[in-house]
Amino acid sequence: MGLKTILVCLTTTNNAEALMKVASGLARKHNAHLIGIHVMEALLVYPGIAMHMPDPAFAKYNASQREEAEAIEKVFRKYTDNEDFVGEWRMLKSESASACDRMIESARASDLVILSQEDREGERVDQAHIQARVIRESGRPVLMVPTGFDGDEIASKIVVGWSATREATRAAHDVLEVAQPGSEIFILRAQSHTKDDLEDFTANEMAEMYDRHGLKATIIHRDTDGQRVGHILNKEAFEQGADLIVTGAFGHSRTYDFVIGAATRDLLSYAEVPVLFSK
């Protein structure tokens, strides 16, 4: 059926251009309804702390929020006003919820969510960890665009990180809505020296599935050899000239991810090409 509703989460002016290049390209290709969302942060005053907030401080804070929102909206309009697809701008106030909560609410009715890598310099406190939360809680495929990415079309060469898990399976199928006709797909099996016949069998099955969709699939085996899977995916994308990585997200518990680390967090921080995550 294709993508018909795309949500792009615009948090700062630093990442707006890169996000809109990718988002508008996908909306044009699919004639999709493109929603741009920016959430204005509420100024929280904690009742347990004795403090006085003068009116000029409130006014200055609100003015800075409006200026940022208007600058981001200007970028959104630049990429949507002269297009045939519908562009919808949403400027919301977080009020009692966080910016992330508002984005998750809008994400649930979208076919695809697009957001940027974490912008530690530009993002507000209430925008922290938006990427991980949207992936975990929205139930939608999430396309993360790296900071400074300059492409406008993606998914002509795709690296799919494969393991016989629910998350990887969903990601491997979600990419069908994004892949360009005739795309090359590299199904990457990253594992230790131990051979897993079941996962090799399912990788072959996935390659045949892609072939039925008219996509050229190649299976690649890489030994982890002590390397983190996120690093292997990044390296493979570079070597193959890929413009998209596809992977299941957060297949372990939060505690495991925090203590040991996982491919999802590595890619969220260090990916050099867009990554499609599915949970």
KEKE-3310 file (N, C-alpha, C; in steps of 0.2 Angstrom, whole numbers, plus 5000, padded with zeros to 4 digits):
npx = (5004:5010:5018:5008:5005:5017:5027:5037:5049:5053:5065:5075:5083:5095:5095:5084:5085:5092:5083:5071:5075:5076:5063:5054:5057:5053:5039:5036:5039:5029:5018:5013:5005:5012:5017:5024:5031:5033:5037:5033:5041:5035:5037:5042:5038:5043:5034:5039:5050:5055:5053:5054:5047:5048:5037:5043:5053:5046:5040:5051:5056:5045:5045:5057:5055:5045:5051:5061:5052:5046:5056:5059:5047:5048:5058:5051:5041:5048:5051:5039:5029:5028:5025:5016:5011:5003:5007:5007:5008:5012:5012:5014:5010:5019:5014:5008:5014:5028:5039:5042:5032:5021:5025:5025:5012:5007:5014:5008:4998:5004:5012:5026:5039:5050:5065:5079:5097:5102:5104:5115:5119:5109:5096:5082:5080:5068:5068:5077:5083:5073:5074:5076:5064:5054:5056:5054:5041:5031:5027:5029:5038:5054:5063:5079:5089:5105:5115:5119:5118:5117:5109:5095:5088:5085:5088:5092:5103:5104:5108:5103:5102:5103:5095:5087:5075:5061:5061:5071:5065:5053:5058:5065:5054:5047:5055:5052:5042:5049:5060:5068:5062:5070:5080:5096:5099:5108:5110:5115:5123:5130:5140:5147:5161:5153:5142:5126:5113:5099:5097:5105:5097:5085:5089:5092:5079:5073:5081:5075:5062:5064:5068:5056:5050:5056:5068:5086:5095:5108:5117:5128:5141:5148:5161:5160:5170:5174:5170:5158:5141:5134:5145:5150:5139:5139:5151:5150:5140:5147:5157:5149:5143:5131:5115:5106:5103:5096:5087:5082:5076:5082:5082:5085:5083:5080:5090:5100:5104:5108:5119:5128:5127:5121:5118:5108:5109:5122:5121:5111:5119:5131:5129:5132:5124:5107:5096:5084:5074:5065:5054)
npy = (4994:5006:5021:5032:5041:5051:5056:5068:5073:5087:5095:5104:5118:5115:5102:5102:5105:5093:5083:5087:5086:5072:5068:5075:5070:5056:5058:5064:5053:5044:5050:5055:5060:5072:5076:5088:5090:5100:5103:5114:5118:5118:5129:5124:5125:5120:5115:5112:5120:5135:5150:5164:5169:5181:5191:5196:5187:5175:5180:5182:5169:5163:5170:5166:5153:5153:5160:5150:5140:5146:5147:5134:5130:5138:5131:5119:5123:5128:5116:5110:5118:5120:5108:5093:5084:5083:5094:5096:5106:5105:5113:5111:5112:5107:5107:5098:5086:5079:5084:5073:5064:5070:5068:5055:5052:5058:5050:5037:5036:5036:5030:5030:5036:5049:5055:5064:5061:5061:5078:5085:5098:5106:5102:5102:5099:5092:5085:5076:5059:5056:5049:5035:5033:5035:5025:5013:5015:5019:5010:5010:5010:5018:5030:5035:5050:5054:5067:5081:5074:5073:5069:5067:5056:5040:5022:5014:5006:4994:4989:4976:4971:4955:4943:4929:4935:4943:4957:4960:4953:4960:4973:4969:4967:4979:4988:4986:4995:5006:5004:5007:5003:4989:4989:4986:4974:4970:4956:4955:4944:4944:4936:4925:4913:4901:4891:4894:4885:4887:4901:4904:4897:4905:4917:4914:4912:4925:4931:4925:4930:4944:4944:4940:4952:4959:4964:4964:4953:4949:4938:4941:4936:4940:4939:4942:4943:4950:4963:4976:4974:4985:4993:4984:4985:4998:4999:4989:4996:5007:5000:4994:5005:5009:5017:5016:5008:4994:4988:4978:4984:4987:4973:4968:4969:4985:4986:4977:4984:4996:4992:4984:4988:4990:4986:4995:5007:5010:5013:5023:5033:5034:5031:5034:5034:5035:5026:5013:5008:4995:4990)
npz = (5000:5002:5009:5017:5027:5035:5048:5054:5066:5072:5081:5083:5076:5071:5065:5056:5042:5036:5040:5033:5020:5018:5022:5014:5002:5003:5005:4993:4984:4988:4988:5000:5015:5024:5040:5050:5065:5080:5097:5109:5124:5141:5154:5168:5185:5201:5214:5227:5229:5234:5225:5215:5200:5189:5179:5167:5164:5161:5149:5141:5140:5133:5122:5116:5114:5104:5093:5090:5086:5075:5066:5063:5057:5046:5039:5037:5028:5017:5011:5008:5003:4989:4984:4977:4986:5002:5015:5033:5046:5063:5078:5094:5112:5126:5139:5153:5149:5142:5128:5121:5124:5118:5104:5103:5104:5092:5083:5083:5074:5062:5047:5046:5056:5057:5063:5071:5074:5092:5097:5106:5109:5105:5108:5120:5138:5140:5128:5128:5125:5116:5104:5108:5116:5107:5098:5106:5112:5103:5093:5080:5064:5064:5057:5058:5055:5052:5060:5050:5039:5021:5011:4999:4994:4999:5002:4991:4991:5003:5019:5029:5045:5051:5062:5069:5076:5083:5082:5072:5062:5060:5056:5044:5036:5036:5029:5016:5012:5011:5002:4986:4970:4963:4972:4980:4992:5006:5016:5032:5042:5057:5068:5080:5079:5080:5071:5065:5060:5059:5059:5047:5038:5039:5035:5021:5017:5019:5009:4998:4999:4997:4984:4977:4978:4969:4972:4973:4983:4994:5004:5017:5028:5043:5055:5072:5081:5093:5090:5092:5087:5081:5076:5066:5057:5053:5047:5037:5029:5025:5017:5007:5001:5005:5008:5018:5033:5041:5055:5069:5084:5101:5107:5119:5137:5146:5156:5152:5140:5146:5155:5147:5134:5117:5100:5095:5103:5099:5086:5086:5091:5083:5069:5052:5041:5037:5048:5049:5061:5070:5082)
capx = (5000:5015:5018:5003:5006:5024:5028:5044:5049:5058:5066:5080:5085:5101:5093:5078:5086:5093:5077:5066:5077:5074:5056:5050:5059:5049:5033:5035:5039:5023:5012:5010:5003:5018:5016:5030:5029:5037:5033:5035:5042:5032:5041:5040:5040:5042:5031:5043:5056:5053:5056:5049:5048:5045:5034:5048:5057:5041:5039:5057:5056:5040:5047:5063:5052:5041:5056:5063:5046:5045:5062:5059:5042:5050:5061:5046:5037:5052:5051:5032:5024:5027:5025:5010:5009:5000:5011:5004:5013:5009:5016:5011:5013:5020:5010:5010:5017:5035:5039:5042:5025:5017:5028:5023:5005:5006:5017:5004:4994:5009:5016:5033:5042:5057:5068:5087:5101:5102:5108:5116:5120:5103:5090:5081:5080:5062:5069:5082:5082:5067:5074:5075:5058:5049:5057:5052:5034:5026:5024:5030:5045:5057:5069:5084:5093:5111:5116:5123:5117:5115:5106:5088:5085:5088:5086:5094:5107:5102:5111:5099:5105:5098:5095:5080:5071:5055:5062:5074:5060:5049:5062:5066:5048:5045:5059:5049:5038:5054:5065:5067:5062:5076:5086:5101:5099:5113:5107:5121:5123:5135:5140:5154:5163:5148:5138:5119:5110:5093:5098:5107:5091:5080:5092:5090:5072:5072:5083:5070:5056:5066:5068:5049:5048:5060:5074:5092:5097:5114:5118:5134:5142:5154:5163:5160:5178:5175:5167:5151:5137:5133:5151:5150:5134:5141:5157:5147:5136:5152:5160:5144:5141:5124:5112:5101:5104:5089:5089:5078:5079:5081:5080:5086:5080:5083:5095:5105:5106:5112:5125:5132:5127:5118:5118:5103:5112:5128:5118:5108:5125:5137:5127:5134:5119:5100:5094:5077:5073:5058:5054)
capy = (5000:5012:5026:5037:5046:5051:5061:5070:5076:5093:5097:5110:5121:5111:5096:5103:5104:5086:5079:5088:5083:5065:5067:5077:5065:5050:5060:5065:5047:5040:5055:5054:5066:5073:5080:5091:5092:5103:5104:5120:5116:5121:5131:5120:5128:5115:5118:5111:5125:5142:5154:5169:5170:5188:5191:5197:5180:5171:5183:5181:5162:5161:5173:5162:5146:5155:5161:5143:5136:5149:5146:5127:5130:5141:5126:5114:5126:5128:5109:5107:5123:5120:5101:5090:5081:5088:5096:5098:5109:5105:5116:5109:5114:5101:5107:5094:5081:5080:5084:5066:5061:5073:5065:5048:5052:5059:5044:5031:5036:5037:5024:5030:5042:5052:5060:5065:5059:5066:5084:5087:5105:5110:5099:5104:5094:5088:5082:5071:5052:5056:5043:5028:5032:5034:5018:5009:5016:5022:5004:5012:5010:5024:5031:5040:5053:5057:5074:5083:5070:5078:5066:5068:5050:5034:5015:5011:5001:4994:4984:4973:4967:4950:4938:4926:4938:4947:4964:4960:4951:4966:4978:4967:4968:4986:4991:4985:5001:5012:5002:5009:4998:4986:4991:4980:4973:4965:4954:4954:4940:4945:4931:4922:4907:4896:4891:4893:4883:4890:4908:4903:4895:4910:4922:4912:4913:4932:4933:4923:4935:4950:4942:4940:4959:4962:4967:4960:4952:4946:4937:4942:4934:4943:4937:4948:4944:4955:4969:4977:4974:4992:4995:4980:4987:5004:4997:4986:5001:5011:4996:4993:5011:5009:5023:5014:5002:4992:4983:4977:4988:4985:4967:4966:4973:4991:4985:4975:4990:5001:4990:4980:4991:4986:4989:5000:5013:5012:5016:5030:5038:5034:5029:5039:5034:5034:5019:5011:5004:4992:4986)
capz = (5000:5002:5015:5016:5033:5037:5054:5055:5072:5071:5088:5083:5069:5069:5061:5052:5035:5035:5041:5028:5014:5018:5023:5008:4996:5004:5004:4986:4981:4990:4988:5007:5019:5028:5046:5053:5072:5084:5103:5113:5131:5146:5159:5175:5192:5205:5220:5233:5229:5235:5220:5212:5193:5187:5172:5161:5163:5157:5143:5137:5139:5128:5115:5113:5111:5098:5088:5087:5082:5068:5062:5061:5053:5040:5035:5034:5023:5012:5008:5007:5000:4982:4982:4976:4992:5008:5021:5038:5052:5070:5083:5100:5118:5130:5145:5158:5146:5139:5121:5119:5125:5112:5098:5103:5103:5085:5080:5083:5068:5056:5044:5047:5060:5055:5068:5070:5080:5097:5097:5113:5110:5103:5111:5127:5143:5139:5122:5129:5124:5112:5099:5111:5118:5102:5095:5111:5114:5098:5090:5073:5062:5065:5053:5061:5050:5056:5060:5045:5033:5016:5005:4999:4993:5002:5001:4984:4993:5010:5024:5034:5050:5052:5067:5069:5081:5081:5080:5066:5057:5058:5052:5037:5032:5036:5024:5009:5011:5010:4997:4980:4965:4961:4977:4982:4999:5009:5022:5036:5048:5061:5073:5082:5075:5080:5065:5067:5054:5059:5056:5040:5034:5039:5030:5014:5016:5018:5002:4993:5000:4994:4977:4975:4978:4963:4975:4973:4989:4994:5011:5019:5034:5046:5061:5076:5083:5098:5088:5093:5081:5078:5072:5060:5053:5051:5043:5031:5025:5021:5012:5001:4998:5006:5010:5023:5038:5044:5060:5074:5090:5108:5108:5126:5142:5147:5160:5148:5136:5150:5158:5143:5128:5112:5093:5094:5106:5095:5079:5088:5092:5078:5062:5047:5036:5040:5050:5050:5067:5071:5089)
cpx = (5004:5014:5012:5003:5013:5024:5035:5044:5055:5059:5070:5081:5091:5100:5088:5079:5087:5087:5072:5068:5074:5066:5052:5051:5054:5042:5031:5034:5032:5017:5009:5009:5009:5017:5023:5027:5034:5034:5037:5035:5038:5037:5039:5043:5039:5040:5035:5049:5053:5057:5051:5051:5045:5042:5038:5052:5052:5040:5045:5058:5051:5042:5053:5060:5048:5046:5059:5058:5045:5050:5062:5053:5044:5054:5056:5043:5041:5052:5044:5028:5023:5027:5017:5007:5007:5005:5007:5008:5009:5014:5012:5014:5013:5015:5012:5014:5024:5034:5039:5036:5021:5019:5025:5016:5003:5009:5013:5000:4998:5011:5023:5035:5049:5060:5076:5090:5101:5107:5109:5117:5113:5097:5089:5081:5074:5063:5074:5079:5075:5068:5073:5067:5053:5050:5053:5044:5029:5023:5025:5037:5048:5063:5073:5089:5099:5112:5121:5123:5114:5112:5098:5084:5089:5085:5087:5099:5106:5106:5106:5102:5100:5100:5088:5077:5065:5056:5066:5069:5055:5052:5063:5060:5046:5049:5056:5045:5043:5059:5063:5066:5068:5082:5090:5100:5104:5111:5113:5120:5130:5135:5147:5155:5158:5143:5131:5115:5103:5093:5100:5101:5086:5083:5091:5083:5070:5075:5078:5064:5058:5066:5061:5047:5052:5066:5080:5095:5103:5115:5126:5135:5149:5155:5163:5167:5179:5172:5160:5147:5135:5139:5151:5145:5136:5147:5154:5143:5141:5155:5155:5142:5133:5121:5107:5104:5097:5091:5083:5081:5077:5078:5081:5082:5083:5090:5101:5108:5110:5119:5130:5132:5124:5119:5114:5106:5118:5126:5115:5113:5129:5135:5129:5129:5112:5099:5087:5077:5066:5059:5048)
cpy = (5006:5016:5031:5043:5046:5057:5062:5075:5081:5096:5103:5112:5118:5106:5096:5102:5097:5082:5080:5086:5076:5064:5069:5073:5059:5052:5061:5058:5043:5044:5055:5061:5067:5078:5082:5093:5095:5105:5109:5117:5121:5123:5129:5124:5123:5118:5117:5116:5132:5147:5159:5170:5176:5187:5192:5191:5176:5174:5181:5173:5160:5164:5169:5155:5148:5156:5155:5140:5139:5148:5139:5127:5133:5135:5121:5117:5126:5121:5106:5112:5122:5112:5099:5087:5086:5088:5099:5100:5108:5108:5115:5112:5108:5101:5103:5088:5083:5081:5077:5063:5063:5070:5058:5047:5053:5053:5038:5030:5037:5030:5024:5036:5043:5056:5059:5061:5064:5072:5087:5094:5109:5108:5101:5098:5089:5084:5076:5063:5051:5049:5036:5027:5031:5027:5013:5009:5017:5016:5005:5011:5017:5025:5037:5043:5056:5064:5076:5079:5074:5075:5067:5061:5044:5027:5013:5005:5000:4988:4982:4969:4961:4945:4935:4929:4942:4954:4964:4958:4957:4971:4976:4967:4975:4990:4991:4991:5007:5011:5005:5003:4995:4987:4985:4980:4968:4963:4952:4950:4941:4940:4929:4916:4902:4897:4890:4891:4886:4897:4908:4902:4901:4916:4920:4913:4920:4934:4931:4928:4941:4949:4943:4947:4963:4966:4962:4959:4947:4944:4937:4940:4937:4940:4943:4949:4949:4962:4970:4977:4980:4994:4991:4983:4994:5003:4994:4991:5005:5007:4995:4999:5012:5015:5022:5008:5001:4987:4983:4981:4986:4978:4964:4970:4980:4990:4982:4980:4995:4999:4987:4985:4987:4990:4995:5007:5015:5016:5023:5035:5039:5033:5035:5039:5033:5027:5018:5006:5002:4989:4981)
cpz = (5000:5008:5013:5022:5036:5043:5054:5061:5072:5078:5088:5076:5066:5064:5056:5045:5033:5035:5035:5021:5013:5018:5017:5002:4997:5003:4997:4982:4982:4990:4995:5010:5024:5034:5049:5060:5076:5091:5107:5121:5136:5151:5166:5181:5197:5212:5227:5234:5229:5230:5217:5204:5190:5180:5166:5159:5159:5150:5138:5135:5133:5122:5112:5110:5104:5092:5085:5083:5075:5064:5059:5056:5046:5035:5032:5028:5016:5008:5006:5003:4993:4979:4981:4982:4998:5013:5027:5044:5058:5075:5090:5106:5122:5136:5150:5156:5144:5132:5118:5119:5119:5106:5098:5101:5095:5081:5079:5077:5062:5054:5045:5051:5058:5060:5067:5075:5086:5096:5104:5114:5109:5106:5118:5132:5142:5132:5122:5128:5120:5107:5102:5113:5113:5099:5100:5112:5109:5094:5082:5071:5062:5061:5056:5056:5054:5055:5054:5039:5027:5010:5005:4997:4996:5000:4994:4986:5001:5013:5029:5039:5052:5058:5067:5075:5079:5079:5073:5060:5055:5054:5045:5033:5031:5031:5017:5007:5009:5004:4990:4975:4963:4966:4978:4989:5001:5016:5026:5042:5051:5067:5075:5077:5075:5075:5068:5061:5053:5056:5049:5036:5034:5035:5023:5012:5015:5011:4997:4993:4996:4986:4974:4974:4972:4966:4975:4980:4989:5002:5012:5027:5037:5053:5066:5079:5088:5097:5090:5086:5077:5074:5066:5055:5049:5045:5036:5026:5021:5015:5006:4998:4999:5009:5015:5027:5040:5049:5065:5080:5097:5109:5115:5131:5143:5151:5156:5143:5140:5152:5152:5136:5123:5105:5092:5097:5102:5089:5081:5089:5087:5071:5058:5041:5040:5042:5051:5056:5068:5078:5089)
residu = (MET:GLY:LEU:LYS:THR:ILE:LEU:VAL:CYS:LEU:THR:THR:THR:ASN:ASN:ALA:GLU:ALA:LEU:MET:LYS:VAL:ALA:SER:GLY:LEU:ALA:ARG:LYS:HIS:ASN:ALA:HIS:LEU:ILE:GLY:ILE:HIS:VAL:MET:GLU:ALA:LEU:LEU:VAL:TYR:PRO:GLY:ILE:ALA:MET:HIS:MET:PRO:ASP:PRO:ALA:PHE:ALA:LYS:TYR:ASN:ALA:SER:GLN:ARG:GLU:GLU:ALA:GLU:ALA:ILE:GLU:LYS:VAL:PHE:ARG:LYS:TYR:THR:ASP:ASN:GLU:ASP:PHE:VAL:GLY:GLU:TRP:ARG:MET:LEU:LYS:SER:GLU:SER:ALA:SER:ALA:CYS:ASP:ARG:MET:ILE:GLU:SER:ALA:ARG:ALA:SER:ASP:LEU:VAL:ILE:LEU:SER:GLN:GLU:ASP:ARG:GLU:GLY:GLU:ARG:VAL:ASP:GLN:ALA:HIS:ILE:GLN:ALA:ARG:VAL:ILE:ARG:GLU:SER:GLY:ARG:PRO:VAL:LEU:MET:VAL:PRO:THR:GLY:PHE:ASP:GLY:ASP:GLU:ILE:ALA:SER:LYS:ILE:VAL:VAL:GLY:TRP:SER:ALA:THR:ARG:GLU:ALA:THR:ARG:ALA:ALA:HIS:ASP:VAL:LEU:GLU:VAL:ALA:GLN:PRO:GLY:SER:GLU:ILE:PHE:ILE:LEU:ARG:ALA:GLN:SER:HIS:THR:LYS:ASP:ASP:LEU:GLU:ASP:PHE:THR:ALA:ASN:GLU:MET:ALA:GLU:MET:TYR:ASP:ARG:HIS:GLY:LEU:LYS:ALA:THR:ILE:ILE:HIS:ARG:ASP:THR:ASP:GLY:GLN:ARG:VAL:GLY:HIS:ILE:LEU:ASN:LYS:GLU:ALA:PHE:GLU:GLN:GLY:ALA:ASP:LEU:ILE:VAL:THR:GLY:ALA:PHE:GLY:HIS:SER:ARG:THR:TYR:ASP:PHE:VAL:ILE:GLY:ALA:ALA:THR:ARG:ASP:LEU:LEU:SER:TYR:ALA:GLU:VAL:PRO:VAL:LEU:PHE:SER:LYS)
# end
